[in-house]
Each structure stands twice: as structure tokens, then as C-alpha cells.
Amino acid sequence: MTYCFHISACLCLVIFQTAILPCFSLFDTFYDLLVLYIVYMGLFFGVREGMPVALITGLVMDSLSGGPFGLYLTTYLWLFIGVRQLVKVFHVSNYILLPVVVTSAILIENVILFGIFAMLEPGTQFSSSAINSVVMQIIWAICTGPFVIQFYNFTYKRWNRLFNKLIAVFSHKQLPEINR
């Protein structure tokens, strides 16, 4: 049931990010919310739960984005692996280190994006608007990133609690009927 929650959450994030956020001009330079979900998966879940979610989410985003296929898949897998390695060394869920991890993840996604576009079209120069967009994404990430990750964690815990209550309710044996 954990996989169902994570896949559903990622699909909801894709819909929110592609259909709702563009309606508000304030969020024109907002970062990729799925990057934070992959960071969340790396912080709080193991490889067995996080790797399939990163793979499926990357494939969904690659099929929807219209960019080079494998861009999001590569980005999400490397971010997940990097966060898992970071968790081995640091206590990354610390409130002081969390903004650094979030900002680094957004920066890594943009570096991979720019790197792939630079490889596809050699001699490409990036405009100042692209660099301004990255700077704004980093500012958004510093301000909102830790709260978004905490929201993901809160939502998952609520879902898990609700699911456990439902299991407890339906797992009780029904009383046998009296034969008359």
C-alpha cells in the first residue's frame, strides 16, 4: 500500500505542477515539486521503496515533458542515490541541513538540465532569463523547501495511520451466526 500512496502522490504532484501552478504568475519560476518528493523519499525511505518511485516518476515526467527522453529519469535517480549516500554520512533530516539539501537538489536538477541541453546543441549560451529563473528557483527552495518536505512527511504519516485503522476495523473476525 506504500507504493500506491507514493505513486498517487507523485501523480497528484504532476497534475498540480502542470495544470494548477501555471495559472498563477507568481509561480512562473517555481521549482520542480517532484525533486523534493524524491529528496523526501531519499531521506525517509529505503532503496526498496524509493527506487521504484523515482523510476516511475521519472518515466512519467519524461513522457509528459517533451524534452529529451531520460532527462527526468536520470535526474531523479541520481538525486535519490545522492540523498541516500548523504543520509549515510549526515543526519540530513535536521532542520539546519534540510534547506542546504533542498537547495542542492534544485541546483543539481538545473545543472543536469543545462548540461544535457549544452550537449545536444554545442555552443549554446544560456540567457540571463534562464539564469534568473534558476536563482528564483533556489530562493523559492530555500524559503519553502523544508516546509514542503515536512508536508510530504505529515501526509504520509496521516495516510499510514488511516490505513492502519482501516485494517484494524476490517481485520476483526465477524461473530458466528447462531444456527436456529
TAFENCOR-V127106 format. One record per helix or strand of 2 or more residues. SS is the DSSP state (h for helix, s for strand). FROM is the first residue (numbers start at 1). TO is the last residue. If there is no record, write none. Layout:
# TAFENCOR-V127106
ss | from | to
SS | FROM | TO
SS | FROM | TO
This chain:
# TAFENCOR-V127106
ss | from | to
h | 2 | 23
h | 25 | 27
h | 33 | 44
h | 47 | 65
h | 71 | 89
h | 95 | 120
h | 128 | 171
